[in-house]
């Protein structure tokens, strides 16, 4: 029993350190020692903006106005709005828009985002596809900054940076901190070669590199860039291309979206098993470290806690490890019971970490139950 507890403790601890500290440091050092800068250019290829939407009538006018305000030649841009079985008046609102560059694809039955993207890209005329969501507001220079990276012939796709605005509550501040940490890793990945994912709110790619997505795909913003990398092109991150979004102010607001996204990682492996093969996936180490081991994190925390608990009296180190987990759990409890204290930096980070890992554990159950994850 002692040997099992020792293995459980140290293997769990080692993988947790690698996921949250070791891998980010490896990427940061790699980016610093062997940087691969992008040869940005000023070319202005034709661009088709693709948006998939379900019941977005409250947002469609603002989104279309936002796209018209982009600092890019208007005669080089067209827009496809794919309406996924909308039950509100999204289609009617969009069709009242007088912009001649806009095409509205109205699908009677709800099939999911991936099916809409496939049909929209099939009708795209631009050399470049800009994918964006209905909810986020794009900075005027976002498209220009993304396209500048595609002037480099080694770059096949480029993701923008998602900024949170109106970050008020302690939970929102914790999630914002986590997102900043995530973007730091993406920057290092991109500078050292390729990042393994982009933000679905804002990314661009060469149209001829797009392959039809499997029906029901949840994480197009991971599968698309991974396919681009598999074709020998880089996937980079452009921090000057900004999309603005509203953060979830409470864990209950974040829960459904995050569980669906995390469960999408399990689905991704099911749809594209080649991602697990080092000889097929050129970004295998990054994919395993950044995506798959993150899914294991909640179970690794449980394993570490059990191992330290069983070895509590064997060495002060194990007692310290168990006590550390208990203190972190107490911090979460304090933040929940006394929301005013939740704004204190250590507490809000602990709360965000707790819930993101709780959602990761629940995501496995959601995927196992197969609750139509592709329907947003």
KEKE-622686 format. One record per residue (C-alpha): residue in three letters; x, y, z. Coordinates in steps of 0.1 Angstrom, whole numbers, plus 5000, padded with zeros to 4 digits. Example, Ala and Ser with C-alpha at 12.3 -4.5 7.8 and 13.67 -1.06 7.14 Angstrom:
2
ala512349555078ser513749895071
***
This chain:
376
unk500050005000unk502850245008unk504550194975unk501250254957unk500650564977unk504250684969unk503750634931unk500250794932unk501651094950unk504851154929unk503451074895unk500451294901unk502651574914unk505151544885unk502451564859unk500651854876unk503952044878unk504551974841unk501152084830unk500952414849unk504552514853unk506952294834unk505352304800unk504852684800unk508452734810unk509652494783unk507752694757unk508953024771unk512652914770unk512252764735unk510653084723unk513553294738unk516453064726unk515152964692unk512553224681unk510853184647unk509653534638unk506853584613unk507653774581unk504654004582unk503654184550unk501254454538unk499354244512unk495554274511unk494053944499unk490353904495unk488653794527unk485353614534unk484153664569unk482253354582unk479853364611unk477753074624unk474853184646unk471953024664unk469253264678unk471353574677unk468753844667unk469854064696unk473454064684unk473354054646unk472954424639unk475854524662unk478054254647unk477454354611unk478054724620unk481354614637unk482454424606unk481754734585unk484054934607unk487054714601unk490154894588unk490354694556unk489354774520unk485554704518unk485754584483unk488154304494unk485654164520unk482453974518unk480453824547unk478553494551unk476153464580unk475153094585unk471953074606unk471752734623unk468052654626unk467252984643unk463953004661unk463953384666unk464053654639unk467853644633unk467353564596unk464853844591unk467054094609unk470054004589unk468254014555unk467054364563unk470654474563unk471454664531unk475154574529unk475654414494unk478554214506unk476454014530unk475053664522unk472653504546unk472453124546unk469253014564unk469252644575unk465852524586unk467152254609unk469652294637unk472752094629unk475552254649unk478352504642unk480652264622unk477952194596unk477352564591unk481052634588unk481352364561unk478552504540unk479652864545unk483252804535unk482152604504unk480552924492unk483353154502unk485053364475unk487953504495unk491553384495unk491453414533unk488653304556unk488053504588unk486153304614unk484453504642unk481553464665unk478353674667unk478953784703unk482453944703unk483354294691unk486454314669unk488954594671unk489154804639unk492554674630unk491954314638unk491554184603unk494554374589unk496754244617unk495753884611unk496253904574unk499654064577unk500853724592unk499553534562unk502053724540unk504553474554unk504353164532unk505052934561unk501953054580unk498652884573unk496453014601unk496653294627unk494553344659unk493753674675unk493653774711unk490553764732unk490254044758unk487754054786unk485954374794unk483754474824unk485654234847unk483954304880unk483454014904unk486053794920unk485253494898unk485453704866unk488853844877unk490053494884unk488953374850unk490553674834unk493853584852unk493653234839unk492953354804unk496053584805unk498053284816unk496653084787unk497553364762unk501153374776unk501453004767unk500053064732unk502453344725unk505353124734unk504052834714unk503653054683unk507053224686unk508752884689unk506752734660unk503052684663unk500252714688unk497852414690unk494652614692unk493152954684unk490253154698unk487053074680unk486153444684unk488753554659unk491053354636unk491953354599unk493353094576unk494153034539unk490952914523unk492652634504unk493852474536unk490352434550unk489052074551unk485451984559unk484851934595unk483351614608unk479651654616unk479151764652unk482651894658unk482752114689unk486352244688unk486752374652unk489252624667unk491552334677unk490952084649unk491352334621unk494752464633unk495952114640unk495152014605unk496952324592unk500052224612unk499751864599unk500052004563unk503352164573unk502252524579unk502652724611unk499752844633unk500653164650unk499153414675unk498653784668unk498153984700unk497454304680unk494354144665unk491854194693unk488354074700unk486454194730unk484153974751unk482253974784unk483453734811unk481253514832unk480653694865unk479653374883unk480653004881unk477052904871unk477353134841unk480552974830unk479652614837unk477752514806unk480052674781unk483252544798unk481952184802unk480952184765unk484352314754unk486352074777unk484151774766unk485051884730unk488651774737unk487451414743unk485451434712unk488351574693unk490451264700unk487551044690unk487151224657unk490851264649unk492750984666unk495851074646unk496351354671unk497551094696unk500250954672unk503651134674unk504551034638unk501251184625unk500951484647unk503851734644unk502651914675unk502151594695unk504151704726unk502352034727unk498951884722unk499451624749unk500951874774unk498552164767unk495251974760unk495251614772unk497051644805unk494951944813unk491951714812unk493651484837unk494451764861unk491351714884unk492051344887unk495751414893unk494851644921unk492751374937unk495551124933unk498051364948unk495751434978unk495051064984unk498750974981unk499751255006unk496951155029unk498150795030unk501750905036unk500851185060unk502851045090unk505750915069unk507451245062unk506651615068unk506751675030unk503651465025unk501951635055unk502751965039unk501351855005unk498051735021unk497852055042unk498452265011unk495452104993unk493352155024unk494252515027unk493452574990unk490052404995unk489452625025unk490252935005unk487552834980unk485152785008unk485853125023unk485453294989unk482153124984unk480853215019unk482253565019unk482053704983unk483654034994unk486853845002unk486753674969unk488353984952unk491653914971unk494053784945unk494953444961unk491353364967unk490053454932unk492853254916unk492052954939unk488352984930unk488953004893unk491352704895unk488952504915unk485952564892unk487952514859unk489152174872unk485652084885unk484352164850unk487051944835unk485951654857unk482351714847unk483251734811unk484251364811unk480851274824unk479151504798unk481051344770unk480350984782unk476651074783unk476851214747unk474451494753unk474551644718unk477551854726unk477652004691unk474452204697unk475352534712
***
